[in-house]
Amino acid sequence: MSHALQRPVKGTARRIRRATHAHGAGESGLGKLIELHAVNGAGDVLITVALASTVFFSVPTDEARGRVALYLAVTMAPFTLLAPVIGPLLDRLPHGRRAAMAAAMLTRAVLAVMMSTAVATGGIQLYPAALGVLVASKAYGVVRSAVVPRLLPPTFSLVKANSRVTLAGLLATGAAAPLGAGLHVIGPQWPLYGACAVFLGGTWLALSMPHKVDSAKGERRARLSTHEERSPRPSLRTLSRSVLCGLWANAAMRGLSGFLIFFLAFLLREHPLSGQSAAVSLGIVAVSAGVGNACGTAVGAWLRARAPEVIVAAVLSLTLAAAVLAAAFFSGIFMAVLGATAGFCQALAKLSLDAMIQRDIPEQVRTSAFARSETLLQMAWVVGGGIGISLPLNGVVGMSVAAAIVAAGTTMALRGALTTPRHPGPGPRPRLA
């Protein structure tokens, strides 16, 4: 009987291992990073389920606004720490990346257990623990971005590798969300117990990464925005205007994501879709966005492009059109369409930014550039979320603000596309895969 029960589990594990280690990813070590990121996504969503039930759904709307505002204020702290502290620390201590990822996993495992005692009551002590979880989660994300270039198989572009890693995280998130909901039925603390077990497994996976993850050969630090200086260290602005335009365009998309999550969460709570509960209404829009994001990531894994700037401009223009339509003809259908479009286009815009960084940033500073740019994008998400919870619950007003956010990013994307030389000269052409 035990063998009969173990057979499907082992068979599934073997199929997952074959998929994550295909095309040289196993030999290079990228397969282990893909698996680690899947574990990270599963653990984060289990904690999100526990917090959402406590911070958002279990209290009246006015009180929920206050709690979410406090949550966002707490959320801002990791980003303010990441930019001036963790980024430079990563530059100076590049030999501890495996340990850093393992520490981020273990920290969240411990904090999940600590939060389990407060999640049922929603007491104020929940927020310091949530802050620690967020700091650890975002620190992992920055270190993971720095690790990817070190694990590229010979036939992979950097963007294709990022596509696989991101898609694994999305699939794991989708699989773990219903598990978290089921554990929550047993008790509000049970998703946190599950998260603890997941992150303990992630700690072991992080420590088992290849030794070359800690290699810093040929690396130098890069800054996001400086004018021409006497310093011999290159910066993103002096190397490529298109990268900066693409970065700010992506920041607008990430801000839109944060805005839609929090604005629609409150809007659909007070005005759910016809015939649906608030939770189901929010779930419909969230699933639309998640499916769109997964599809965009999957498309980016095989799409080829000679001009990623054009793709960024195209997807932001498409998102702007969807936001304008949602504002002009506000309805549940258009909200779902905007969520799916934004998810799809955000994924392709980020992959295109990766392609520009791969093309324009020298290898010796590319790792640091990824870490710094990701910090800016994460901060944009928090700012967008703050705008979302501060607006009145008026759909037309909200979608108009969403259109304004995307319009600002579209302007930068078009600027980048128009200022990029059509004939960049010799060398490999940029690809999305």
N, C-alpha and C positions, 0 to 999 in steps of 0.2 A: 504493500500500500504506500509506504513512504517513497519508494522509487517511482511509483505512478504519479505521486504529487510533485516530486522534484523534477520530473522529466520536462513538463512544459515550462517551468521556471528557468531551468538550465538552457533549454532550447531558445527561449526568448533572450536570455543573456548572451548566448553565442551570436544570435542574429544582430543584436545591438552592437556587440563588439566588432563584428565584421563590417557593419555600416560605418562605425566611427573610425575604424582603422584602415578603410579602403584608400586606394590610390596613393600609397606611401605615407599616409597619416600615422599609421602604427609605427613604422620605422623611425619617423622623425620625432615622434613624441606628441604630435598634434592631437592624435586620437585620445590620449589621456587628458589633454586640456579640454577637449570637447566633452568628455565624460564628466570632468570636474565642473564645467560650467553648467551642465545639465543638473548636477547635484545642487549647485548653488541656486539655480532657478527654482528647483523644487522646494528647497528649504525656505527661500524668501517668500514664496507664495503661501506656504503653511503659516508663517508668521503674519503675513498680510491678512489671511482669513481670520485669524484670531483677533488682530487689532481692529479690523473693519467691523466685526460684530460688536466690539466693545466701544469703540470711539464714535461709530457712525450710526449703526442701525438700532442700538439699544436705548437711545435717548431722543427727546424731542428735537425738532429741527434747529431751534435757536441755540439750544445747548450743544447740539452737534456742530454747529458753525464755530462756536467757541473752542470746542475740543479739536476740531480739524485745524483751526487757525493756530492753536498751540502746537499741534502736531507738525504743521508746516514750518512754524518758527523753529521747532526742534530740528526739523529736517534741514533747514538752512545751515545749521551748525556744521554738519559733516562737510558741506561744500566749502564753507569758509576755512575749514581746516585743511581740506585737500589742496587748495590752490597754493597757499603760502608755506605749508608744512610738509604734507605727504609727497607732493611733486618733487621739491628739492631734496627731500630725504631719499626718495627713490633714485634720484640722480647720484647722490653721494654714497648710497649703500646698495649698489646694484647686485651684490652677491648674495642677498638674502631673500630673493623673490619667492622661492619655495616656502621658506619659513614664514614670509609675510602672508602668503595665501593661506597657509595652514593656520596661522594665528588668527586670521580673519574668520576662518571657519570655526575654530575652537571657541573663540570669543562669543560668537553667536549661539553656539550650543549651550554655553554656560548661561548666557543672558536669557535664552528661551526658557530655561528652567526657572530662573529668577522671576520672569514675567508671569509664569503660570500661577503664581500665588496672588497676583494683583489683577489678572485679566478679568476675573469674574466680577470684581467690584468696580473696575475702572478707576481706581484711586490714582492720585497724583503721582504716586511712586512708580506707576507704569511708564511715565514719560522719560525719566533718566535712563531706564533700561532700553526703551525704544531708541533713544539717542545713541546709545552704545551699539545697538544692532545696526543702525543706519551708518554710523561711522565705519564699522567693520565691513558692511556690505559695499559701500562706495570705495573704501580702500582696496578691497578685493578687485573691484571693477577696474580701477586704475592700474593695479599691478598686472591684471590679466591682459589689458591692452598692451602693456610693455612686454609681456612674455610672447605674444603671438609671433612677432617677427623672428624670434629665435627658433621657432619650431616649424618653419615652412618646409614642406616637402619640395623636392626639386621641381616638380611640375605645377606647383601651386603658386598663384599670385597671392599677395597679402589680403586682397579683398575676398577671394574665394575662401581662404582660411577663416576670415572673420565671419563670412556668411555661414559656414558650417558651424562654427562655435555659437553664433547667435541663434541659428535655427534650432540647435540642440537645446539651448536654454528655453526657447519658446515652447518647444514640444514638451519638455519636462514640466514647465509651468502649467500648460494645459492639462497634463496628466495628473499633476498633484492637486490642482484646484478642487476637483470633486472629492478627492481623498480628504482634503482639509475640511470640506463641508461635511463629509460623513463623520470625521472625528469630532467636529464641533457638536454634532447631534449627541454624542456620548457625553460631552462636557466641554465648556469653553477653553479649558486648559489643555485638552488633548491634542489639538493641532500644534501646540508648542512642544509637547512631548515628542510628537512626530518630527518636528523641525530639529530638535536636539539630536535625535538619532541620525537624521540625514546629514547634519553638519559634522557629526563625529565621523561619519564615513567620508565626508569631504576632506576632513583633516588628514586622514590617511592617504587619500588620493593626491592631495597637494604635496605631501612629503615624498611620494613615490614618483613625482615628475622627474624627467631626465635632468642630469646635472648641468647640461648646457643652458637650462633656464636661468641659471645664476651667472652665466657668462656675460661680461661687459666689454668684450673685445671690440674696439672700434667705435665705442659710443661717446657722444658728447652731449651736453645739455643744449636745449633750444628754448627760446622764449616765444610767446605768442605774438607780441606786437612791440617792435622797437624800430626806430628809424635807423638809417645807416650810421654805424658807430665805428669807433676805432677798434672795438673788441673783435678778435679773430673768430669768435663764435658766431655761426650763422643764425638767423632768426627767420620765422615764417614770413614776415612782411617783406624782408629784403629778398627772399627767394621767390616768392610767387604771390602776386595779387589775387590770382584765381583761388588759391587755397584759403586766403582770408575771406574772400567773398563767399566761398562755399561754406566756410565755418560759420559765418554769421547767418547765412541762409538756413543751415542746419539748426542753429540756435533758435531761429524763429519756429521751425518745425517742432523742436523739442518743447519750446514754450507753449505751442498750440496743444501738444499732447497733455502737458500738465493742466492747462486751462480746461480742456474738454473733460478730463477725468473729474475734476472737482466741481466745475460748474454743472455738468450734467448729473453728477451724483446728487446734488441738492435739488436741481430742477426736477429730475424724475422721481425723487422722493416725495415732493409736494404735488407734482402733476405727472403721475405715471402714464404710460401708454394705455390706450383704450383697452379695457378688459384685463389688464395685467396689474400685478402688484408692483410696488416700488422696486423690490429686489429683482424681480423678473425683468422689469423694464430696463434697469441698469445693466442687468446681465446681457440682454439682447444687444445693447449698444457696445458693451465691453467685448462681447464675442465678435461682433462685426469688426471692431478695431483690431482685435487679436488675430483674426483670420486674415485681414488685410495686411498686417505686419508680417505674418508668416509667409504669405504669398509674395510680398515684396522681397523678402529675404531669399526665398526660393528662386524667384526670377533673377535676382542679382547673382546667384550662384552660377548661372550659365550665360547670362547676358554679356555680350561683348560691346564695347563702346570706345570709339576713338576720341570722343570729346565728353568726358564726364561732366564738364561744366554745362553742357547742353542738356544733359539728363537732369541735373539739379534744377535748372531753369524750367524745364518742361514739367517736372513733377510738382514744383511749387506753383506753377501756373495752373495745373490741374486741381491742386488742393484749393487754391484761391477761388477757382470757378465753383467748386463744390461748396465752399463756405458762403459765397455770395448767394447761391441758390438756396442754401439752408436758411439764410437770413430773409430772403425774399419770399420763400414758400415754406415757412417753418412748419414742420410736422415730424412725427416719429420716424417716418420713412427717410426723410432728408437728414435727420440726425444720424441714423444708422449708416446712410450713404456717406456722410461726412466722416464718420468714425472709420469706416472701412477705407475710404480714400486717403485719409490722413495716415492711417497705419501703413498702407501700401507705399505711399509716397515717402513717408519718413524713412522706411527701410531702404528704399532705393537712393534717397538723397544721402543717407549716411554711408552707404556703400560707395557712392560716387565720390564723396569726400575722402574716403579711404584711398580710392584710386588716385586722386590728385596728390595726396600726401605721399603715396608710394612713388608717383612719377616725379614730383618736384622737390621732395625733401631727401637729402643725402642719407645713406644708411646710418652714418655715424650719429645723426641726431633724430632719426625717425622715431625711435622708441620713446624718447622724451617728448617729442611732438605729439604723439598719440596720447600720452598721459595728460599733457596740459590741455589739449583740445577737448578731451572727454570731460575734464573738470568743468570747462566752460559750458558744455552742452547740459551737464547735469544741473548746473546752477540756473540755466534758462528754464529748465523744467519746474524748478521750485518757484521761480518768479511767475511763470504762467499759472501755476496752481494758486498762488496768492491772489492774482487778479481774479481767478475763477470764483473764489469764495467771497470776494468783496462785492461782487455785482448783485443787483436785485434779480430775483428769479423770473426774468422775462426772457423768453426764448429768442425773440427777434433781437433784443439788445445783446444777448450773449453771442449769437451767431454773427452779429455785426462786429463785435469786438474780435471774435475769432478771425473774421475776414481781414480786419485791420492788422492783426499780428502776422498773418500769412503775407499780406501785401508788402509789409516791410521786408520780409525775407525774400519775396519774389524780386523786389527791386535790387537787392544785393546779388541774387542769383543771376539776373539778367546782366547786371554790370560785370560779373565775372565771366559770363559767356561771351559778352561783346568785346572784352578787353583781352581775351586769350588769343594769342597768335594762331592763325590757321595752319602755319607750317612751323611747328616748334623746333624743327631741326632734327639731326640724327638721333638715333637712340630708339629704344623700344616704345611703342605706342601704348598709351594707358588702356587698361582693360578692366572690366568689371568682373571678369573671371578668367 
